[in-house]
Amino acid sequence: MDELTVQVEHQAGLQEEQRLALKHQAEARLRTVLGVGARVILVEPGTLERTEFKARRVIDSRELLREVHEEKSNG
């Protein structure tokens, strides 16, 4: 099954409970808007690269994961 992982920068100074609430809120919103579940990973402010153009940040690693699973099955 495919899995969507989304990295989200949180603002500085958030407490752990606030970060968890943000994570759950983002996952719920993505599920509602996209119609698929997404795993949200919160990262520190300034972690994600900035661009001045509309960036395409989709990394499709399904083929890589298939190869890993095949190697384990054949290994």
C-alpha positions, 0 to 999 in steps of 0.5 A, a space after each residue: 500500500 502506498 504511503 504519503 509522508 509530509 514534512 511540516 516545519 513547526 514554528 519555534 517555541 512550541 511545546 510538545 503537546 502543541 506539536 502533537 496537536 499540530 501533527 494530528 490536525 495536519 494529518 486530519 486536514 490532509 485526509 479530508 482534503 486529499 482523501 488519503 491518509 498521510 504521515 506527517 513528520 514535524 521538523 525544526 524551523 529552517 530545516 526545509 529548503 526555501 525556493 523562490 519558485 513553485 517547487 515540486 517536492 514529491 518524491 516517489 519511492 515506491 519502486 525503491 521500496 518494491 526492490 527492497 521487499 523483493 530482496 528480502 523475499 528472495 534473500 
